[in-house]
Amino acid sequence: MALRSARDATTATVAAPHAGSGGAADSISPAAPASAPRRRVEEDWTPSTLSEVVTVFAKHPSFQFPAAVLAALLALRLQQPAGLADAAVVAFLAGFWLLQEWVVHKHLLHSDWNWV
């Protein structure tokens, strides 16, 4: 059986312990019999609903740190009255974000060029 990625090489079958073995609740055995029941392993699980996606995404530090910084900056900014310049900055950033997302998706992610 060919492995799909290096991550698959480290993912082992998680099988239920043998009856009467008195072992741990889960045993990791790459050579587990095919009839052994599989339990959900975190690496094998993919969220299927929007709430599961948000929950998984919110648990990552790559989301938590920028969200905390953004919340702190927003709280600091809201202490002062908003002006016309604030509206212009928000409009510019929203337009720029949409443009850069389109460029990245069209010219990098969905291009024929093998950049990975």
C-alpha positions in Angstrom: 0.0 0.0 0.0 1.5 3.3 -1.0 1.5 6.2 1.5 -0.2 9.4 0.4 2.1 11.7 2.4 4.8 11.7 5.1 2.0 12.4 7.6 0.4 9.1 6.7 3.6 7.3 7.5 3.3 8.3 11.1 -0.4 7.5 11.4 -0.9 4.1 12.9 -4.0 2.0 13.2 -5.6 2.4 16.6 -7.2 -0.9 17.6 -9.3 -1.8 20.6 -7.4 -3.9 23.2 -7.8 -7.7 23.1 -10.4 -9.1 25.5 -8.9 -9.9 28.8 -5.6 -8.2 28.0 -5.9 -5.7 30.8 -4.0 -3.3 28.6 -4.5 0.4 28.1 -7.8 1.7 26.7 -6.1 2.3 23.3 -3.2 0.5 21.8 -1.3 1.7 18.8 -0.4 -1.2 16.5 0.7 -0.8 12.9 0.2 -4.5 12.5 -3.3 -4.7 13.9 -5.6 -7.3 12.3 -7.9 -6.0 9.6 -10.9 -7.0 11.7 -9.8 -4.8 14.6 -12.3 -2.0 15.2 -11.0 1.4 14.2 -11.5 4.3 16.6 -11.5 7.9 15.4 -7.9 9.3 15.5 -7.6 13.1 15.5 -5.5 13.0 12.3 -8.1 10.9 10.4 -11.0 13.1 11.4 -12.3 15.8 9.1 -14.9 18.3 10.4 -18.2 18.0 8.4 -20.3 20.9 9.7 -19.6 24.7 9.9 -19.6 24.6 13.7 -17.0 21.8 13.8 -14.8 23.7 11.3 -15.0 26.9 13.4 -14.3 24.9 16.6 -11.2 23.2 15.1 -10.0 26.4 13.6 -10.4 28.4 16.8 -8.2 25.9 18.7 -5.1 26.6 16.6 -2.6 29.2 17.9 -2.3 30.5 14.3 -5.8 31.8 14.8 -5.8 32.6 18.5 -2.8 34.9 18.5 -3.8 37.2 15.6 -7.4 37.2 17.0 -6.2 38.3 20.4 -4.0 41.1 18.9 -6.8 42.2 16.7 -9.2 42.3 19.6 -6.7 44.4 21.7 -6.1 46.8 18.8 -9.8 47.2 18.2 -10.5 47.9 21.8 -7.8 50.5 21.8 -9.1 52.1 18.6 -12.7 52.2 19.9 -11.6 54.4 22.8 -11.4 57.3 20.3 -14.2 58.7 18.1 -14.3 57.3 14.5 -13.8 59.7 11.6 -13.9 59.8 7.8 -10.3 58.6 7.6 -11.2 55.4 9.5 -14.0 54.7 7.0 -11.5 55.2 4.1 -9.0 52.9 5.7 -11.6 50.1 6.2 -12.8 50.5 2.6 -9.3 50.4 1.2 -8.3 47.3 3.3 -11.5 45.5 2.4 -10.9 46.1 -1.3 -7.2 45.2 -1.1 -8.0 41.9 0.8 -10.5 40.9 -1.9 -8.0 41.7 -4.7 -5.1 39.8 -3.1 -7.3 36.8 -2.4 -8.3 36.7 -6.0 -4.7 37.0 -7.2 -3.5 34.3 -4.9 -6.3 31.9 -5.8 -6.2 32.5 -9.6 -2.5 32.8 -10.2 -1.1 30.5 -7.5 -3.5 28.0 -6.1 -5.5 27.2 -9.2 -2.8 27.7 -11.8 -1.2 25.0 -14.0 2.2 25.8 -12.7 3.6 23.3 -10.2 4.8 25.7 -7.5 4.7 23.3 -4.6 
